[in-house]
Amino acid sequence: VMRALLAFAGVAGLAFAANAGTLYFSDLETNDGGWIETGFGDWEWGTPTVGPATAFSGENVWGTVLGDLHSNSGADNTLSQTFDFTGWSNMTLSFYEWLNSGSNAFDKATVRVNGDELYLADGGPTADWRNVTLDLSAYDGLSSVEVVFNFFETTVVNREGWYIDDIALNGVPAPGALALLGLGFVARRRR
């Protein structure tokens, strides 16, 4: 029986290897997702009461001042985290955003990966939460990939700003890793 289970687990793992997996996901409910806030200091984690007034899912988000308009700092506000893409391919970053930054005439919401600007939001205002998915395949297999959400504020106007929720890094893990995951899954189900 054990030999049959191992054979099944190996086949299931190899079949699953062609499918996408999730390297990272945070809905920001129980914690801040491991994101590090630097810069001027407007990024806050919690429940918004202005801007979208609710999270995309659950109650918590990251936003540029949750209960008021963002500052007129003339500075960058960044959220960053470094990930290991070793053994992963076809990577993507997806998140939900709500934005009102003045159509990029003043404030700017960008995503940078290892210093490369991959996304410049249109400035909004958005009527509702919207999904953004970015291709990170240029960083496949790298052991150090820094993802940065950057919100630049001018000294001219202040608005609701940028809110993000449900952040995910998806891709295709190496087949060997998934075969082992398949073994663990089958063994747990048989107990």
N, C-alpha and C positions, 0 to 999 in steps of 0.2 A: 504494500500500500504506500509506504513512504517513497519507494522508488517511483511509483506512478505519480505521486504528488510532485516530486522533484521534476520529473519530466514535464508534467503539465505546467508547473510554475515557470520552467525555462521557456517553454513554447509561449505561454501567456506573456512573459516578460519581453520576449523578442518581438511578438506581435505588437505589443504596446510601445516598443521603442520607436516606431514610425510616427507615433502620435505626439502631440504637443504636451508639455508639462509646465508646471509653474515653479519657477525658482523662488519667487517672492510674491506674497500678497498681504496687504494690510487694509482692512476696512476702517482702521483707526478707532475702533470702539474701545478696546481694553487698554490700549497704550498708544503712544505717538508713532508707532511703526518703526522706531529706530532712527528717525530723521533728526539731523542736527541743524539747529537754527543758528545762523550767524548773520552778520551785517548789522543794519540799523536796529533791528529787533521787532519789527511789526508782525512777523509770523507768530501765530498762536494756535495751539491745539486745544480743541474743545467743541462746544456747541455754539454755532453762530446765531446771533440775534438780529443782525442786519445782513444786507446782501441777499443770499438765498434764503436766509432765516431758518433753513433746515438743511441737514446733510443729504447727500444723494441716497445713502442707506444708513440706517441706524441714527445716531445722534451727533457723532463727533467728526470733525474735519480738521485740516490745517487751513488757516485763512489769515489774510493780512488785516489783523485787528477784528476780532469776532463780534464785538459789541459796538463798533463805531466806524467811522471812516478812517482809512489809513493815513499815516503821517505825510507831511510835505517835507520829507527828509533830504531830498536830493541825493539819495544813497540807494545801494542795493540791499535787498533782504533775501537771504538764501536759505534753502532747505537742501541738505545734501546727505548722501549715503553712498558708501562704496560697496560694490558687490563683486563676487568671484564668478566669472562666466566660464571657467575651465570646464570642458566637457559639454558645453551647451552650444547649440547652433540655432540659426533663424530666430534670434532673440528680438522681442518687442517689449516696449514699455507702453502700458495703457493706464489711464486714469480718467476720472470724471472731473470736470472743471465748471465753475461758475465764475464769471468775470465781468467787471465793469471798471475799465481803466482808461476810458476816454479815447477809444479807437486808435491807440498807439501814438496819438499826437502828443501825449504827455507821458503817462506811465507805461511800462512795458513788462509783459509776462513772457518769459522765455524758459526753455529747457535746454540745458547744456549737458553733454556727455563727454567726459574726458576733455573738457575745454571746448568742444565743438558745439556751436549753437545749432540744434536740430529743430527747434520749434520757436516761432514767434507768434503768440496768440493775436487774434485780430482786434483785441481791445474791448470787444463787447459793446454795449451790454448784452449779455445772453439772457434770453427769456426764461431759460430753465437750465438744468445741468446738462452737459453734453460730454460725450465720450471722445477722448483723444487717444489715438494709437500711433506710436512712432516705431519705425524700423531701426533696430539696433544691431542688425546683422554685421555691420562693419566692425563690431566689437566682440564677435563670437570667439570663444576660446580664451579671451584675455583673463588673467588672474586678478586684475584690478580695474574696475569700471566705476567711475564716479558719476552719479546722476545728480544733477543740481536743478532745482526749481528756483528761478531767480525772478524777483519782482523789483524793478527799478521805479522809484518814485521821484518825480520832479518836485521842485519847490513851488510850483504854480497852482495846482489844483489837488484836491483829495476827493476820492470816491470810495465806493465799497471795497474795491480791490479784487484779489484773486483768492478763490477757495478751491481746494482739491480734496478728493475722496477716492476710496477704492483703488489703490495704487497696486499695479501688478507688473511683474516681469515674467514673460512667458517665452518658451522656446522648445527646442527638441533636445532632451538630454542624451548623452552617449548611450548606446544600446546596452553595454555592460552594466551600467548603473541601474537601468530599468529592469534588467533581468533579475538583479538582486532584490529590487523592490517587489517584483512579482513573487519571488520566493517567500519573502516576509509576509506578504498579503495572504498567500494561500495557507501558509503555516498558521497564521493567526486565525483564519476562518475555520480551520479544522479542529481547533481546540474546543 
